[in-house]
Amino acid sequence: RNRFFENITLIVITVNAFWMWYDADENLATTLLEADPVFQVAEQFFCVFFSFEWSVRFIAFRDKWQGFQDRWFFFDSCLVAMM
């Protein structure tokens, strides 16, 4: 476990929560393609970051099947898959 990586991830999760709040209020587009570029860039950033974070955590498992027995990792896998 890397404390720095963990803290950065928690900060990005917090920023993402506030961004979703802002996005829900200010983004009037019905699809991402119709949204202003700032909303598109933010969505892509969060998607790339959380996919990267998932990949790092997956690589950290010595036994890859063990990752899918970890409930938090399984939950995160479902969230990343829905992005």
N, C-alpha and C positions, 0 to 999 in steps of 0.2 A: 504494500500500500504506500502510495506517495501522497503525503499530506498536501503538497502544493497542487497536484492534479485534482485532488478531492475538493479543495477549496475553490479552485477555478470552476469546476463543474457546478458546485453549489451556487456560485455567483451567477453563472450562465442560466441555471434553472430559475433563480430569482428574477433575473432580468427578463427571461422568457415569460414568466408569469405576469409581470407588469406589461410586457409588450402585448400579450394576448388581450389584456384589459384595454389597452390603448387601441389595438387593432379592432377589437369588437365595437368600440365607440366611434372611431374615426374612419375606418375603411368601409366605404359604401359600395364597393364593387362586390358582385356576386361570385366571381371567380378570381383566382390569383392572377390569371393572365390579364384581366381587366383592371387590376389594382395599380395604384401608383407605384413607380419603381422602388420607392423606399420600403413599401410593404413586401414587394417581391424579394428584394435583397435581404431583408431581415428574415423572411421565411427560409430562404436558401441558407443563410448563415446558421440558423438554429438547426436545420436539417443536417447540414454538413458537420457541425460540431457534435451533435448527439450521435450521429453515425460514427464519427471518429472515436468518441468516448466509448461507445459500445464495442468497437473493434479493439481498442486498447484493453478493455476489460476481458474480452473474449480471448485475446492472445495471452493474457496473464494466467489463465487457467492452465495448469499442467495437463490435466485430463479434460479435454474439451467437452465431454459429456457431462462432466461435473458442473459446468456452467448452466446447463439446462435443468439441473436439479436444485440450483440456487434460485429461490423464489423471486428475489429482487432482480436478478439478472434475467429471469424469464419474463417478468413484468416489463423491464426495460426493453427487452427484445420485442415484445408486442407493441410497445409505444413507438419504437423506431420503425418497425414494419408498417405501422399505420401512417407514417409521415409521408 
